[in-house]
Amino acid sequence: MLAALPEGTVHLRFPGLVPVCKDLGVDFAPAVVGFEYARGGRGVPKCEGVVVCEENEELVLAAYFEVQQHRAEAAEEKRRREAEAGWRSLLGAVWKRVQLSKRYSEDTEAADPTEGHRAENNACSAHESDPKCVGGESLIAGGAVSEGTRERCHGGLQLEIEDF
């Protein structure tokens, strides 16, 4: 606690309280807790938190923790979107690689029937024209995946997307 704190006030030491107090319309003052000396001996006030009236303490803290919770949720959502974008990019690259292998392989007859082309008895008639089904492998790319989906062609790769 600060020794020079006026009666009926409290010092709240959380970063980012000034915008919360402004949004609430609560009277506050930045709490100067010392001085930092810059080049040339010039003293610069060091502020940590805010000073508010005791009756507004709970209101300010509740609003602050709500804002922090929203920030954490937004950061988690951003991390999840970036992870999904990375997976989409990876699956798109794999899909392109399979397409190029299929198109430009020199000896497709000697290749494994599950790689590069469909075997006669294992043809995927349900997805003949589907670009996601390549050589018996179901590849999902470009955002065509919804959460919790599973796609599979006969004798091929199966992808399952889970929400984490």
C-alpha positions as CSV (number, residue, x, y, z in Angstrom):
1,M,0.0,0.0,0.0
2,L,1.2,3.5,-0.7
3,A,1.8,5.6,2.4
4,A,0.5,8.8,0.8
5,L,-2.8,7.3,-0.2
6,P,-5.8,9.5,0.7
7,E,-8.5,8.0,3.0
8,G,-11.4,6.3,1.2
9,T,-9.3,5.4,-1.8
10,V,-7.6,2.2,-2.9
11,H,-4.6,1.5,-5.2
12,L,-5.3,-1.1,-7.9
13,R,-2.1,-2.4,-9.5
14,F,-3.3,-4.0,-12.7
15,P,-2.0,-3.1,-16.2
16,G,-4.6,-1.6,-18.4
17,L,-7.0,-0.2,-15.8
18,V,-7.0,3.4,-17.2
19,P,-9.2,2.5,-20.3
20,V,-11.5,0.4,-18.1
21,C,-12.0,3.4,-15.7
22,K,-12.6,5.7,-18.6
23,D,-15.2,3.4,-20.1
24,L,-17.0,3.1,-16.8
25,G,-16.9,6.9,-16.2
26,V,-15.3,6.4,-12.8
27,D,-13.1,9.1,-11.2
28,F,-9.6,7.8,-11.0
29,A,-6.0,9.0,-10.9
30,P,-2.9,7.2,-12.3
31,A,-0.9,6.0,-9.3
32,V,2.6,7.5,-9.3
33,V,4.8,5.1,-7.3
34,G,8.2,6.5,-7.9
35,F,10.5,8.1,-10.5
36,E,12.8,6.7,-13.1
37,Y,15.8,8.8,-14.0
38,A,16.5,9.1,-17.7
39,R,19.6,10.4,-19.4
40,G,20.8,13.7,-18.1
41,G,19.3,13.0,-14.7
42,R,15.8,13.9,-15.7
43,G,13.2,12.3,-13.5
44,V,10.2,10.6,-15.2
45,P,7.2,9.6,-13.0
46,K,6.7,5.8,-12.8
47,C,2.9,4.9,-12.8
48,E,1.6,1.6,-11.8
49,G,-2.2,1.1,-11.8
50,V,-4.8,3.6,-10.6
51,V,-6.2,5.1,-7.5
52,V,-10.0,4.9,-7.2
53,C,-12.6,5.4,-4.4
54,E,-13.3,2.4,-2.3
55,E,-17.0,2.2,-3.4
56,N,-15.9,1.9,-7.0
57,E,-13.2,-0.8,-6.4
58,E,-15.5,-3.8,-7.0
59,L,-17.0,-2.3,-10.1
60,V,-13.7,-1.5,-11.6
61,L,-12.2,-4.9,-10.8
62,A,-15.2,-6.7,-12.2
63,A,-15.1,-4.8,-15.4
64,Y,-11.3,-5.3,-15.6
65,F,-11.5,-9.1,-15.2
66,E,-14.3,-9.2,-17.8
67,V,-12.2,-7.3,-20.3
68,Q,-9.3,-9.7,-19.6
69,Q,-11.5,-12.7,-20.1
70,H,-12.7,-11.3,-23.5
71,R,-9.0,-10.7,-24.5
72,A,-8.1,-14.2,-23.5
73,E,-11.0,-15.6,-25.5
74,A,-10.1,-13.5,-28.5
75,A,-6.5,-14.7,-28.3
76,E,-7.6,-18.3,-28.1
77,E,-9.9,-17.8,-31.1
78,K,-7.1,-16.2,-33.1
79,R,-4.7,-19.1,-32.3
80,R,-7.4,-21.6,-33.3
81,R,-8.0,-19.8,-36.6
82,E,-4.3,-19.7,-37.4
83,A,-4.0,-23.4,-36.6
84,E,-6.9,-24.2,-38.9
85,A,-5.4,-22.0,-41.7
86,G,-2.1,-23.9,-41.3
87,W,-3.8,-27.3,-41.6
88,R,-5.8,-26.1,-44.6
89,S,-2.5,-24.9,-46.2
90,L,-0.8,-28.2,-45.5
91,L,-3.7,-30.2,-46.9
92,G,-3.9,-28.1,-49.9
93,A,-0.2,-28.7,-50.6
94,V,-0.6,-32.4,-50.1
95,W,-3.6,-32.4,-52.5
96,K,-1.5,-30.5,-55.1
97,R,1.4,-32.9,-54.7
98,V,-0.9,-36.0,-55.2
99,Q,-2.4,-34.3,-58.2
100,L,1.0,-33.6,-59.7
101,S,2.3,-37.1,-58.9
102,K,-0.8,-38.5,-60.6
103,R,-0.5,-36.3,-63.6
104,Y,3.3,-36.5,-64.2
105,S,4.3,-39.9,-62.9
106,E,6.1,-41.8,-65.6
107,D,5.0,-45.3,-64.9
108,T,1.5,-45.3,-63.4
109,E,1.0,-49.0,-64.1
110,A,3.9,-50.1,-61.9
111,A,2.8,-47.9,-59.0
112,D,0.9,-49.1,-55.9
113,P,-2.8,-49.2,-56.7
114,T,-3.7,-47.2,-53.7
115,E,-1.3,-44.4,-54.7
116,G,-1.8,-42.4,-57.9
117,H,-4.8,-44.1,-59.3
118,R,-7.8,-46.3,-58.3
119,A,-7.7,-50.1,-58.5
120,E,-10.4,-51.6,-60.7
121,N,-12.2,-53.4,-57.9
122,N,-11.8,-50.6,-55.4
123,A,-13.1,-47.7,-57.5
124,C,-14.7,-44.8,-55.8
125,S,-17.8,-44.4,-57.9
126,A,-19.5,-42.1,-55.3
127,H,-16.8,-39.4,-55.8
128,E,-15.7,-39.9,-59.4
129,S,-16.0,-36.3,-60.3
130,D,-15.1,-35.0,-56.8
131,P,-11.7,-33.1,-56.9
132,K,-11.3,-34.0,-53.2
133,C,-11.1,-37.8,-54.1
134,V,-7.7,-38.5,-55.7
135,G,-6.6,-42.0,-56.2
136,G,-8.9,-43.5,-53.6
137,E,-7.7,-40.8,-51.1
138,S,-10.0,-38.2,-49.7
139,L,-8.2,-35.0,-49.2
140,I,-10.0,-32.0,-47.9
141,A,-8.5,-28.6,-48.7
142,G,-9.4,-25.0,-49.0
143,G,-11.7,-24.7,-46.1
144,A,-14.1,-27.4,-47.1
145,V,-13.9,-28.9,-43.7
146,S,-16.5,-28.3,-41.0
147,E,-15.7,-29.2,-37.4
148,G,-16.2,-32.8,-36.5
149,T,-16.4,-34.1,-40.1
150,R,-14.9,-37.3,-41.5
151,E,-14.4,-38.0,-45.1
152,R,-13.1,-41.3,-46.6
153,C,-13.0,-42.9,-50.0
154,H,-12.5,-46.7,-50.5
155,G,-9.1,-47.8,-49.6
156,G,-7.7,-44.3,-49.0
157,L,-6.8,-41.7,-46.5
158,Q,-9.3,-40.6,-43.9
159,L,-9.3,-37.2,-42.3
160,E,-11.1,-36.3,-39.1
161,I,-11.2,-32.7,-37.8
162,E,-11.7,-32.2,-34.1
163,D,-12.4,-28.9,-32.2
164,F,-9.7,-28.4,-29.7
